[in-house]
Amino acid sequence: MKKIDEFDRRILEELQQDGSLSIESLADKVHLSRNACWRRLRALEERGVITGRVALVDPEQIGCGLSVFIFIRTANHDPDWLERFRTAVVSLPEITGVHRTSGELDYVLKARVADVKSYDRLYQRLIAKVPLSDVTASFVMEDIKDTTALPIVGTV
């Protein structure tokens, strides 16, 4: 891990808030010349610190207003099952996050759907693709904090 300095930290913080900033605007915000800012930005990309830039879309505006956390326990942990599971969850666009976890649950998935009926259709498609032992879901009633921004520490 390489240390990052205050300029790199500020560049990362600004881009996490607005990835569409022009290099001129970014340089102004972090108090660097355009060229110095551009060189630092390129270095952060080349080191893999910045992995991409995206547009954040309002889920309500596109009919995906319901967040669902899906909790999965499975009795099967063999490589063939895992490959089928990976293939299944990657193929379903409603599933926006998949995490293998420690503890009582094996996997936690995050999905975005229009409503409970849409979730049921997603659930039916998922279990048709891969056998699951125990599946439960929790529907998000209120987003208190939901951010894509990561805390920037001294090393990356």
C-alpha positions as CSV (number, residue, x, y, z in Angstrom):
1,M,0.0,0.0,0.0
2,K,1.2,3.4,-0.9
3,K,0.7,6.5,1.3
4,I,-1.6,9.1,-0.1
5,D,-1.1,12.7,0.6
6,E,-3.6,15.5,1.3
7,F,-4.0,16.3,-2.4
8,D,-4.8,12.7,-3.4
9,R,-7.3,12.4,-0.5
10,R,-9.0,15.6,-1.6
11,I,-9.1,14.5,-5.2
12,L,-10.7,11.2,-4.1
13,E,-13.2,12.9,-1.9
14,E,-14.3,15.4,-4.6
15,L,-14.7,12.7,-7.2
16,Q,-16.8,10.5,-4.9
17,Q,-19.1,13.5,-4.6
18,D,-19.2,14.3,-8.3
19,G,-17.4,12.1,-10.8
20,S,-18.3,14.4,-13.7
21,L,-16.1,17.3,-12.5
22,S,-13.9,18.6,-15.3
23,I,-10.2,18.5,-14.6
24,E,-10.3,22.3,-14.3
25,S,-13.0,22.3,-11.7
26,L,-11.3,19.4,-9.8
27,A,-8.0,21.3,-9.8
28,D,-9.7,24.4,-8.5
29,K,-11.4,22.5,-5.7
30,V,-8.2,20.8,-4.5
31,H,-6.0,23.8,-5.1
32,L,-3.6,22.3,-7.7
33,S,-2.7,23.3,-11.2
34,R,-4.6,21.6,-14.0
35,N,-1.5,19.6,-15.0
36,A,-0.6,18.5,-11.5
37,C,-4.2,17.5,-10.8
38,W,-4.3,15.5,-14.1
39,R,-1.0,13.7,-13.3
40,R,-2.3,12.7,-9.8
41,L,-5.6,11.6,-11.2
42,R,-3.9,9.4,-13.9
43,A,-1.6,7.9,-11.2
44,L,-4.6,7.1,-9.0
45,E,-6.3,5.4,-11.9
46,E,-3.1,3.5,-12.9
47,R,-2.6,2.3,-9.3
48,G,-6.2,1.0,-9.4
49,V,-7.3,3.3,-6.6
50,I,-9.9,4.8,-9.0
51,T,-11.6,1.8,-10.7
52,G,-14.2,3.7,-12.7
53,R,-16.6,6.6,-12.9
54,V,-20.4,6.2,-13.0
55,A,-23.6,8.1,-13.0
56,L,-25.8,7.5,-9.9
57,V,-29.4,7.0,-10.9
58,D,-32.4,7.8,-8.7
59,P,-34.1,4.4,-8.3
60,E,-37.5,5.9,-7.9
61,Q,-37.3,7.6,-11.2
62,I,-36.6,4.3,-13.0
63,G,-39.1,2.1,-11.2
64,C,-36.8,0.4,-8.7
65,G,-37.9,2.1,-5.5
66,L,-37.9,-0.9,-3.2
67,S,-34.6,-2.0,-1.7
68,V,-34.5,-5.6,-0.5
69,F,-31.9,-7.5,1.5
70,I,-31.9,-11.2,0.8
71,F,-30.4,-13.5,3.4
72,I,-29.3,-17.0,2.3
73,R,-28.2,-20.0,4.2
74,T,-27.1,-23.0,2.2
75,A,-26.2,-26.6,3.1
76,N,-24.1,-26.9,0.0
77,H,-20.7,-25.3,-0.3
78,D,-19.0,-27.3,-3.0
79,P,-17.3,-25.6,-6.0
80,D,-20.0,-26.7,-8.5
81,W,-22.8,-25.2,-6.4
82,L,-20.8,-22.0,-5.9
83,E,-20.2,-21.6,-9.6
84,R,-23.9,-22.0,-10.3
85,F,-24.7,-19.5,-7.6
86,R,-22.3,-17.0,-8.9
87,T,-23.6,-17.4,-12.5
88,A,-27.2,-17.0,-11.2
89,V,-26.7,-13.9,-9.2
90,V,-24.6,-12.2,-11.8
91,S,-27.3,-12.9,-14.4
92,L,-30.0,-11.1,-12.5
93,P,-29.8,-7.3,-13.0
94,E,-32.0,-6.6,-10.0
95,I,-29.4,-8.0,-7.7
96,T,-27.0,-5.1,-7.1
97,G,-24.7,-6.6,-4.4
98,V,-23.7,-10.1,-3.3
99,H,-21.6,-10.8,-0.2
100,R,-20.4,-14.1,1.3
101,T,-20.4,-13.6,5.0
102,S,-19.3,-15.2,8.2
103,G,-21.6,-16.1,11.0
104,E,-25.1,-17.7,10.7
105,L,-25.8,-16.4,7.2
106,D,-23.8,-17.6,4.2
107,Y,-24.8,-14.8,1.7
108,V,-26.4,-11.4,1.9
109,L,-27.7,-10.0,-1.4
110,K,-29.0,-6.5,-2.1
111,A,-31.6,-6.0,-4.8
112,R,-33.6,-3.2,-6.3
113,V,-37.1,-3.9,-7.5
114,A,-40.4,-2.0,-8.1
115,D,-42.5,-3.7,-5.4
116,V,-43.1,-6.9,-3.4
117,K,-44.6,-8.7,-6.5
118,S,-41.4,-7.8,-8.4
119,Y,-39.3,-9.2,-5.6
120,D,-41.3,-12.5,-5.7
121,R,-40.6,-12.8,-9.5
122,L,-36.9,-12.2,-8.7
123,Y,-37.0,-14.8,-6.0
124,Q,-38.7,-17.4,-8.3
125,R,-36.1,-16.8,-11.0
126,L,-33.2,-17.1,-8.5
127,I,-34.4,-20.4,-7.0
128,A,-35.0,-21.8,-10.5
129,K,-31.4,-21.3,-11.3
130,V,-29.8,-22.6,-8.1
131,P,-31.0,-24.7,-5.1
132,L,-31.1,-22.7,-1.9
133,S,-31.7,-24.1,1.6
134,D,-33.1,-21.1,3.4
135,V,-34.0,-17.7,2.0
136,T,-35.4,-14.7,3.9
137,A,-35.8,-11.1,2.8
138,S,-36.2,-7.8,4.5
139,F,-37.7,-4.8,2.7
140,V,-36.1,-1.4,3.4
141,M,-38.7,1.0,4.9
142,E,-36.4,4.0,5.0
143,D,-32.9,4.8,3.8
144,I,-31.3,6.6,6.6
145,K,-27.9,6.5,5.0
146,D,-27.0,5.0,1.7
147,T,-23.8,6.2,0.1
148,T,-21.2,5.1,-2.4
149,A,-18.5,7.3,-0.9
150,L,-15.8,5.5,1.0
151,P,-13.8,7.0,3.9
152,I,-10.3,8.0,2.6
153,V,-7.5,6.9,5.0
154,G,-3.8,7.6,4.8
155,T,-2.8,4.5,2.7
156,V,-4.2,3.0,-0.5
